[in-house]
Amino acid sequence: MYPPMHHMLRDLRVEFEHGDGESRAWIPAQAHTADAYGNVRLGVIATLVDVIGGGLAALAGAPGWIATADLDVHRLRPVVADGTTMLEAHGRVLRAGRTTVVIECGVHAQSSLIAMASMTFAILERRDSNPTLIPSDGLPVRHSMALEGSCLVTSLLDALAIAAMEPGVTELNVHPYVVNSLGAVQGGALATLVETAVGSLDPSGPRDTVDLSLSYLSLAKVGPIRAVATPIDGDTARFAIIDTGTGRVTTAGTARTEVRR
C-alpha cells in the first residue's frame, strides 16, 4: 500500500482530485510546517506540486509509471503557517509524449497566487507495487491521503529526521516515512533536505529559500542521503544530493534565498 500507514504525505494531510488533463490538490498550513520565519516551508510547497504533478503524469503516461526528472518551484510570496489557511495547487499537462510528461502548476492561498512550478516526469515500465490511478468519470472526486489522526505532531524537519551536519550540509536516512512508490526518497522530502542545507549557509542566521531548481539524476534509495550546498554569488547557491550508501549524486540544482528582517 502506498503511501504506508505512517507517511509524510498522510501527516501533511494532502488532498487531491484528478480530472481530464488537469488536477487540484490541497494542503493545510499546519504550524509544524513553518520555517524559521513562521512561513510554510518551500519544501512543503514542493511536496504539494510534486504530488499533483505525479498524479497527472501517471494518468498521462498510463499504462506506464513515472518518476520525477526535474522540478522548478518559485515562491512569489510567503504564507504564514497559521494552522487554518489552505494551499491549493492547480496543475495541468503541458505535454504528454512517449517518454516524458511536462506539468505546470500554480499554487494559491487565500485567493492569491503564491507559487509557480513546472515539472518533467520520465515514463517508466510499470511495476506491480505501483498504485493504480483511475481517471474520474464525470466530475472529479476529491480524495484525502490523511487517515484518522494524521497530522504533524512535531516540526516537519524532526518528522523527516533531517540532521544538520554543518553549515550547508544536511542528512536524512531512508525510512518508510519518506519513501515514494519506487522505494526511494520522495521528491518533496529531498526538496526539504536541500532547503535546509541552503538556508544554513549564512553564518549570520537562517535564510529563506524562495526558488529551487532540482534535477533528479538517480534514485536515493540506500542512504544516508546528504545535501551539500555551496554559495555561488550573493543569494544563489548550487547543491548536490549524494546517496552516501552508493556514492552517487542523485539530485543537483540551484537555489535562491532571501533574508527577512
Residue frames relative to the residue before (quaternion, step in Angstrom):
aa qw qx qy qz dx dy dz
M 1.0000 0.0000 0.0000 0.0000 0.00 0.00 0.00
Y 0.0176 -0.7848 0.6195 -0.0024 3.53 -0.95 0.91
P 0.5047 -0.3015 -0.8037 0.0921 1.44 -1.61 1.89
P 0.6059 -0.5528 0.4091 0.4000 3.60 -1.20 0.41
M 0.7413 -0.4358 0.2704 0.4330 3.57 -1.28 0.30
H 0.7743 0.2077 -0.1099 0.5876 3.58 0.97 -0.86
H 0.2643 0.7659 -0.5189 0.2726 3.55 -0.15 1.32
M 0.6294 -0.5711 0.3765 0.3688 3.56 -1.16 0.65
L 0.6526 0.5211 -0.3342 0.4369 3.62 0.97 -0.75
R 0.6306 0.5044 -0.3374 0.4838 3.58 1.12 -0.56
D 0.6948 0.4696 -0.2843 0.4647 3.59 0.89 -0.91
L 0.6369 0.4913 -0.3310 0.4934 3.60 1.17 -0.46
R 0.3374 -0.7911 0.4505 0.2397 3.58 1.37 -0.11
V 0.1337 0.8141 -0.5450 0.1496 3.55 0.88 1.02
E 0.0608 -0.7542 0.6530 0.0332 3.56 -1.07 0.87
F 0.0009 0.8166 -0.5760 0.0362 3.59 -1.07 0.66
E 0.0384 -0.7471 0.6593 0.0751 3.50 -1.40 0.30
H 0.2027 -0.7911 0.5711 0.0830 3.56 -0.90 0.97
G 0.1156 -0.7889 0.6019 0.0444 3.54 -0.88 1.02
D 0.7158 -0.4072 0.3371 0.4564 3.55 -1.23 -0.50
G 0.8544 -0.0444 -0.0196 0.5173 3.57 -0.19 1.31
E 0.7783 0.1533 -0.1423 0.5920 3.59 1.25 0.07
S 0.1142 -0.7956 0.5947 0.0169 3.54 -1.18 0.67
R 0.2243 -0.7364 0.6180 0.1596 3.52 -1.36 0.28
A 0.0153 -0.7773 0.6287 0.0144 3.55 -1.20 0.57
W 0.1861 -0.7863 0.5854 0.0664 3.54 -1.17 0.67
I 0.0110 0.7655 -0.6434 0.0008 3.51 -1.28 0.56
P 0.3805 -0.7257 0.5128 0.2561 3.64 -0.86 0.83
A 0.4705 -0.6669 0.5043 0.2821 3.56 -1.15 0.68
Q 0.0763 -0.8340 0.5463 0.0156 3.57 0.51 1.22
A 0.6034 -0.5910 0.3986 0.3575 3.57 -1.08 0.74
H 0.6865 0.4986 -0.2892 0.4434 3.59 1.03 -0.74
T 0.5823 0.5458 -0.3947 0.4552 3.61 1.24 0.14
A 0.4570 0.7321 -0.4182 0.2833 3.59 1.29 -0.05
D 0.3640 -0.6780 0.5903 0.2437 3.51 -1.24 0.61
A 0.7732 -0.3582 0.2362 0.4669 3.59 -1.26 -0.19
Y 0.7003 0.4487 -0.2606 0.4903 3.59 1.23 -0.40
G 0.5779 -0.6126 0.3668 0.3953 3.59 1.26 0.07
N 0.5803 0.5814 -0.3715 0.4326 3.59 1.29 0.17
V 0.6193 -0.5267 0.4171 0.4063 3.57 -1.23 0.44
R 0.5019 -0.6830 0.4508 0.2798 3.55 -0.82 1.05
L 0.5445 -0.5965 0.4739 0.3509 3.54 -1.14 0.65
G 0.6021 0.5706 -0.3565 0.4299 3.59 1.09 -0.61
V 0.6219 0.5205 -0.3354 0.4795 3.59 1.13 -0.61
I 0.6358 0.5056 -0.3208 0.4870 3.58 1.00 -0.81
A 0.6419 0.5173 -0.3174 0.4686 3.58 1.00 -0.82
T 0.6246 0.5298 -0.3363 0.4648 3.59 1.04 -0.73
L 0.6492 0.5289 -0.3114 0.4493 3.57 0.94 -0.92
V 0.7185 0.4296 -0.2712 0.4749 3.60 0.79 -0.93
D 0.6010 0.5485 -0.3646 0.4528 3.60 1.12 -0.56
V 0.6411 0.5213 -0.3199 0.4636 3.58 1.04 -0.79
I 0.7018 0.4510 -0.2865 0.4711 3.58 0.78 -0.98
G 0.6475 0.5134 -0.3222 0.4620 3.57 1.02 -0.75
G 0.6462 0.5320 -0.3183 0.4451 3.55 1.01 -0.83
G 0.6548 0.5113 -0.3095 0.4626 3.57 0.99 -0.83
L 0.6621 0.5008 -0.2982 0.4710 3.56 0.94 -0.91
A 0.6781 0.4960 -0.2939 0.4558 3.56 0.91 -0.95
A 0.6287 0.5383 -0.3406 0.4460 3.59 1.04 -0.75
L 0.6507 0.4972 -0.3115 0.4820 3.57 1.02 -0.78
A 0.6909 0.4807 -0.2802 0.4616 3.57 0.94 -0.92
G 0.7394 0.4218 -0.2227 0.4751 3.58 1.10 -0.68
A 0.3800 0.7404 -0.4783 0.2805 3.60 1.29 0.03
P 0.5510 -0.1245 -0.8225 -0.0655 1.56 -2.17 1.27
G 0.4767 0.6645 -0.4533 0.3546 3.62 1.19 0.16
W 0.4078 -0.6540 0.5581 0.3076 3.54 -1.34 -0.14
I 0.3547 -0.7619 0.5161 0.1655 3.59 -1.24 0.25
A 0.0923 -0.7398 0.6596 0.0954 3.52 -1.40 0.31
T 0.5292 -0.6397 0.4541 0.3234 3.57 -1.05 0.80
A 0.2258 -0.7744 0.5788 0.1198 3.57 -0.84 1.01
D 0.7834 -0.1368 0.0745 0.6017 3.58 1.00 -0.76
L 0.1155 -0.7766 0.6188 0.0267 3.52 -1.25 0.62
D 0.0282 -0.7659 0.6423 -0.0062 3.57 -0.87 1.03
V 0.0458 0.7964 -0.5996 0.0647 3.56 -0.72 1.08
H 0.0921 -0.8025 0.5892 -0.0182 3.55 -0.86 1.09
R 0.2237 -0.7811 0.5704 0.1204 3.57 -0.56 1.15
L 0.2939 -0.7869 0.5258 0.1341 3.55 -0.73 1.10
R 0.7833 -0.0653 0.0603 0.6153 3.58 1.12 -0.68
P 0.5216 -0.6605 0.4375 0.3166 3.59 -1.08 0.67
V 0.2044 -0.7353 0.6324 0.1327 3.53 -1.33 0.47
V 0.4100 -0.7207 0.5030 0.2438 3.57 -0.69 1.07
A 0.3773 -0.7069 0.5530 0.2283 3.57 -0.96 0.90
D 0.0767 0.8653 -0.4834 0.1084 3.54 0.48 1.30
G 0.5489 -0.6488 0.3818 0.3632 3.58 1.26 -0.02
T 0.7499 0.3766 -0.2088 0.5022 3.60 1.22 -0.23
T 0.6229 0.5552 -0.3483 0.4271 3.60 1.03 -0.74
M 0.2396 -0.7493 0.6007 0.1425 3.56 -1.09 0.81
L 0.2489 -0.7209 0.6265 0.1605 3.56 -1.05 0.83
E 0.1026 -0.7971 0.5947 0.0224 3.56 -0.87 1.01
A 0.1474 -0.7866 0.5970 0.0559 3.55 -0.80 1.07
H 0.1112 -0.7740 0.6219 0.0424 3.55 -1.01 0.88
G 0.0332 -0.8278 0.5592 -0.0300 3.56 -0.45 1.23
R 0.0402 -0.7872 0.6147 0.0282 3.55 -1.18 0.57
V 0.5003 -0.6464 0.4929 0.2982 3.53 -1.18 0.65
L 0.2380 -0.7647 0.5838 0.1332 3.55 -0.80 1.04
R 0.7910 -0.0714 0.0725 0.6033 3.56 1.06 -0.77
A 0.0618 -0.7681 0.6366 0.0303 3.55 -1.01 0.86
G 0.0169 -0.8266 0.5611 -0.0407 3.57 -0.32 1.27
R 0.7357 -0.4095 0.3014 0.4474 3.55 -1.30 -0.23
T 0.8094 0.2495 -0.1105 0.5200 3.59 1.03 -0.77
T 0.7996 0.1852 -0.1000 0.5624 3.62 1.19 -0.37
V 0.1629 -0.7325 0.6497 0.1214 3.51 -1.37 0.43
V 0.1681 -0.7846 0.5920 0.0752 3.58 -0.92 0.95
I 0.1136 -0.8060 0.5809 -0.0067 3.56 -0.83 1.11
E 0.1423 -0.7415 0.6463 0.1105 3.56 -1.19 0.66
C 0.0350 -0.8200 0.5706 -0.0281 3.57 -0.95 0.85
G 0.1276 -0.7559 0.6373 0.0786 3.55 -1.05 0.86
V 0.1947 -0.7792 0.5884 0.0936 3.57 -1.04 0.80
H 0.1128 -0.8039 0.5837 0.0166 3.56 -0.84 1.06
A 0.0026 0.7481 -0.6627 -0.0328 3.52 -1.31 0.46
Q 0.8376 -0.0124 -0.0432 0.5445 3.55 -0.83 1.03
S 0.6966 -0.5190 0.2404 0.4332 3.55 0.92 1.09
S 0.6305 0.5093 -0.3375 0.4787 3.59 1.23 0.32
L 0.4475 -0.6687 0.5225 0.2822 3.57 -1.00 0.85
I 0.0761 -0.8422 0.5338 0.0042 3.60 -0.53 1.14
A 0.8073 0.0414 -0.0282 0.5881 3.63 1.19 -0.26
M 0.1417 -0.7432 0.6452 0.1062 3.53 -1.31 0.50
A 0.0232 -0.8025 0.5960 -0.0160 3.54 -1.09 0.73
S 0.0792 -0.7500 0.6504 0.0905 3.54 -1.31 0.40
M 0.0887 -0.8038 0.5883 -0.0046 3.56 -1.08 0.79
T 0.1423 -0.7376 0.6498 0.1159 3.51 -1.25 0.60
F 0.1282 -0.7902 0.5978 0.0421 3.56 -0.92 0.97
A 0.3378 -0.7075 0.5853 0.2069 3.54 -1.09 0.81
I 0.3493 -0.7239 0.5562 0.2112 3.59 -1.00 0.84
L 0.1224 -0.8105 0.5728 -0.0007 3.54 -0.75 1.19
E 0.5955 -0.5191 0.4540 0.4120 3.53 -1.32 0.10
R 0.4787 -0.6898 0.4659 0.2791 3.58 -0.87 0.94
R 0.2092 -0.7394 0.6276 0.1251 3.52 -1.22 0.76
D 0.6342 -0.5443 0.3859 0.3906 3.57 -1.22 0.47
S 0.6623 0.5234 -0.3041 0.4415 3.60 1.14 -0.63
N 0.5424 0.6234 -0.4113 0.3846 3.61 1.20 -0.28
P 0.4793 -0.6661 0.4801 0.3100 3.60 -0.96 0.82
T 0.3815 -0.7049 0.5527 0.2283 3.55 -1.23 0.54
L 0.1390 -0.7778 0.6098 0.0620 3.56 -0.78 1.06
I 0.1575 -0.7904 0.5892 0.0568 3.55 -0.84 1.04
P 0.4300 -0.7020 0.4942 0.2793 3.64 -0.65 1.01
S 0.4998 -0.6567 0.4761 0.3038 3.54 -1.09 0.73
D 0.3063 -0.6991 0.6118 0.2077 3.54 -1.14 0.72
G 0.7994 0.1393 -0.1293 0.5699 3.57 -0.51 1.12
L 0.8278 -0.1571 0.1319 0.5221 3.57 -0.97 -0.87
P 0.5183 -0.6386 0.4587 0.3363 3.63 -0.96 0.80
V 0.3153 -0.7327 0.5773 0.1745 3.56 -1.18 0.69
R 0.3478 -0.7485 0.5307 0.1927 3.57 -0.83 1.02
H 0.0953 -0.7929 0.6017 0.0098 3.56 -0.85 1.07
S 0.2266 -0.7543 0.5987 0.1456 3.56 -1.24 0.51
M 0.3678 -0.7132 0.5524 0.2258 3.56 -1.06 0.77
A 0.5614 0.6212 -0.3842 0.3890 3.58 1.24 -0.35
L 0.2519 -0.7155 0.6304 0.1648 3.52 -1.22 0.68
E 0.6834 -0.4339 0.3456 0.4745 3.58 -1.22 0.06
G 0.8113 0.2148 -0.1885 0.5100 3.56 -0.73 1.10
S 0.4831 0.6678 -0.4485 0.3457 3.62 1.21 -0.06
C 0.3876 0.6674 -0.5775 0.2662 3.56 -0.88 1.02
L 0.5494 -0.5783 0.4717 0.3757 3.55 -1.26 0.24
V 0.1466 -0.7944 0.5855 0.0688 3.58 -0.81 1.00
T 0.7345 0.1946 -0.1651 0.6288 3.53 1.36 0.08
S 0.7012 -0.4369 0.3089 0.4713 3.60 -1.20 0.11
L 0.6182 -0.5598 0.3978 0.3824 3.56 -1.14 0.63
L 0.6350 0.5363 -0.3420 0.4383 3.60 0.97 -0.79
D 0.6633 0.4769 -0.3079 0.4876 3.59 1.01 -0.77
A 0.6321 0.5349 -0.3362 0.4486 3.60 1.01 -0.77
L 0.7010 0.4346 -0.2557 0.5043 3.58 1.03 -0.79
A 0.3230 -0.7639 0.4810 0.2843 3.57 1.35 -0.36
I 0.2351 0.7598 -0.5575 0.2381 3.56 0.89 1.03
A 0.1577 -0.7967 0.5810 0.0526 3.55 -0.81 1.04
A 0.3236 -0.7154 0.5870 0.1974 3.58 -0.99 0.90
M 0.2344 -0.8104 0.5267 0.1047 3.57 -0.51 1.20
E 0.7245 -0.2075 0.1844 0.6309 3.55 1.04 -0.96
P 0.6987 -0.4375 0.2995 0.4802 3.64 -1.13 0.20
G 0.8272 0.1949 -0.1703 0.4987 3.56 -0.78 1.08
V 0.7297 0.3635 -0.2255 0.5334 3.61 1.24 0.00
T 0.0698 0.7778 -0.6203 0.0725 3.58 -0.84 1.06
E 0.1540 -0.7949 0.5829 0.0676 3.56 -1.21 0.52
L 0.0135 0.7521 -0.6557 -0.0639 3.51 -1.34 0.36
N 0.4351 -0.6709 0.5364 0.2699 3.54 -1.25 0.54
V 0.4784 -0.6312 0.5196 0.3206 3.57 -1.23 0.44
H 0.1798 0.7645 -0.5956 0.1688 3.58 -0.61 1.17
P 0.7039 -0.5121 0.2752 0.4082 3.62 -1.12 0.58
Y 0.5887 0.6087 -0.3687 0.3833 3.60 1.08 -0.62
V 0.7920 0.3394 -0.1475 0.4856 3.61 1.06 -0.71
V 0.5758 0.6320 -0.3883 0.3439 3.63 1.17 -0.14
N 0.4078 -0.6854 0.5486 0.2510 3.53 -1.31 0.43
S 0.7500 -0.4079 0.2692 0.4457 3.58 -1.27 -0.13
L 0.6476 0.4902 -0.3195 0.4881 3.60 1.29 -0.20
G 0.5431 -0.6389 0.3908 0.3795 3.59 1.28 0.01
A 0.5910 0.5340 -0.3677 0.4800 3.58 1.29 0.29
V 0.6633 -0.4982 0.3618 0.4253 3.58 -1.26 0.30
Q 0.5191 -0.6701 0.4492 0.2824 3.55 -0.86 1.07
G 0.6077 -0.6128 0.3710 0.3429 3.58 -1.01 0.84
G 0.6557 0.5120 -0.3142 0.4573 3.59 1.01 -0.76
A 0.6176 0.5274 -0.3414 0.4731 3.59 1.11 -0.66
L 0.6409 0.5058 -0.3228 0.4788 3.59 1.03 -0.76
A 0.6296 0.5260 -0.3358 0.4628 3.60 1.01 -0.77
T 0.6546 0.4976 -0.3106 0.4768 3.60 1.00 -0.78
L 0.6116 0.5431 -0.3404 0.4638 3.59 1.06 -0.74
V 0.6696 0.4830 -0.2882 0.4851 3.58 0.96 -0.90
E 0.6233 0.5600 -0.3416 0.4256 3.58 0.92 -0.91
T 0.6961 0.4665 -0.2816 0.4675 3.59 0.89 -0.89
A 0.6265 0.5294 -0.3407 0.4596 3.59 1.06 -0.68
V 0.6830 0.4794 -0.2824 0.4733 3.58 0.86 -0.99
G 0.6794 0.5188 -0.2918 0.4291 3.57 0.94 -0.88
S 0.6888 0.4877 -0.2773 0.4591 3.59 1.21 -0.43
L 0.4441 0.7333 -0.4358 0.2741 3.60 1.25 -0.01
D 0.6931 0.4810 -0.2789 0.4588 3.60 1.01 -0.81
P 0.3705 -0.7579 0.4869 0.2263 3.64 -0.53 1.09
S 0.6187 0.5690 -0.3471 0.4159 3.61 1.21 -0.38
G 0.7602 -0.3064 0.1908 0.5402 3.60 1.25 -0.20
P 0.6942 -0.4918 0.3190 0.4176 3.58 -1.25 0.24
R 0.2390 -0.7419 0.6095 0.1446 3.53 -1.20 0.66
D 0.4546 -0.6857 0.5159 0.2387 3.52 -1.22 0.68
T 0.2519 -0.7749 0.5608 0.1470 3.62 -0.50 1.16
V 0.0931 -0.8416 0.5321 -0.0027 3.58 -0.58 1.17
D 0.7770 0.1689 -0.1114 0.5961 3.62 1.19 -0.40
L 0.0001 0.7803 -0.6251 0.0203 3.55 -1.02 0.88
S 0.0289 -0.7533 0.6567 0.0206 3.55 -1.05 0.86
L 0.0136 -0.8268 0.5593 -0.0589 3.55 -0.45 1.26
S 0.1170 -0.7449 0.6526 0.0742 3.54 -1.05 0.87
Y 0.2327 -0.7842 0.5650 0.1077 3.56 -0.59 1.21
L 0.1959 -0.8408 0.5018 0.0530 3.56 -0.35 1.32
S 0.7746 -0.0918 0.0782 0.6209 3.58 1.10 -0.72
L 0.6266 -0.5661 0.3881 0.3691 3.56 -1.27 0.31
A 0.3031 -0.7228 0.5950 0.1778 3.56 -1.06 0.87
K 0.1144 0.8677 -0.4637 0.1379 3.57 0.10 1.31
V 0.7222 0.4568 -0.2548 0.4526 3.62 1.11 -0.54
G 0.1497 -0.8440 0.4961 0.1385 3.56 0.71 -1.13
P 0.4794 -0.0942 -0.8593 -0.1513 1.40 -2.46 0.36
I 0.3929 -0.7000 0.5542 0.2203 3.54 -1.23 0.66
R 0.0971 -0.8336 0.5437 -0.0078 3.58 -0.59 1.16
A 0.1879 -0.7494 0.6260 0.1063 3.57 -0.97 0.93
V 0.0665 -0.7843 0.6168 -0.0011 3.55 -0.89 1.03
A 0.0882 -0.8123 0.5765 0.0035 3.58 -0.58 1.20
T 0.0969 -0.7900 0.6053 0.0116 3.54 -1.06 0.87
P 0.4508 -0.6847 0.4877 0.3001 3.64 -0.80 0.90
I 0.2521 -0.7390 0.6031 0.1630 3.53 -1.14 0.71
D 0.7423 -0.2686 0.2451 0.5629 3.54 0.60 -1.18
G 0.8512 0.0039 -0.0164 0.5246 3.57 -0.73 1.01
D 0.8414 -0.1572 0.1520 0.4943 3.54 -0.68 -1.16
T 0.6337 0.5552 -0.3175 0.4351 3.60 1.27 -0.03
A 0.0393 -0.7855 0.6176 0.0006 3.54 -1.08 0.82
R 0.2874 -0.6937 0.6187 0.2311 3.54 -1.30 0.38
F 0.0884 -0.8027 0.5881 0.0445 3.54 -1.18 0.46
A 0.1192 -0.7389 0.6542 0.1087 3.48 -1.38 0.31
I 0.2103 -0.7361 0.6277 0.1416 3.54 -1.13 0.72
I 0.1239 -0.8154 0.5654 -0.0004 3.54 -0.69 1.17
D 0.2867 -0.6944 0.6299 0.1971 3.54 -1.00 0.87
T 0.2761 -0.8113 0.4886 0.1637 3.57 -0.11 1.28
G 0.5853 0.5927 -0.3663 0.4147 3.58 1.22 -0.37
T 0.7650 0.2874 -0.1626 0.5530 3.58 1.21 -0.55
G 0.4294 -0.7045 0.4545 0.3357 3.58 1.23 -0.44
R 0.5354 0.6446 -0.3949 0.3766 3.59 1.27 0.04
V 0.3837 -0.6332 0.6109 0.2803 3.52 -1.27 0.55
T 0.1956 -0.8232 0.5268 0.0810 3.58 -0.50 1.19
T 0.7963 0.0781 -0.0013 0.5999 3.58 1.15 -0.63
A 0.0168 0.7841 -0.6203 0.0136 3.57 -1.10 0.71
G 0.2477 0.7837 -0.5487 0.1531 3.55 -1.20 0.40
T 0.4599 -0.6512 0.5274 0.2937 3.53 -1.32 -0.40
A 0.1262 -0.7768 0.6138 0.0616 3.53 -1.29 0.45
R 0.1863 -0.7540 0.6166 0.1288 3.54 -1.24 0.52
T 0.1383 -0.8064 0.5738 0.0354 3.55 -0.97 0.91
E 0.1886 -0.7414 0.6298 0.1347 3.51 -1.39 0.30
V 0.3128 -0.6999 0.5998 0.2293 3.55 -1.26 0.42
R 0.1454 -0.7881 0.5944 0.0669 3.57 -0.80 1.02
R 0.2120 -0.7910 0.5669 0.0895 3.55 -0.86 1.00
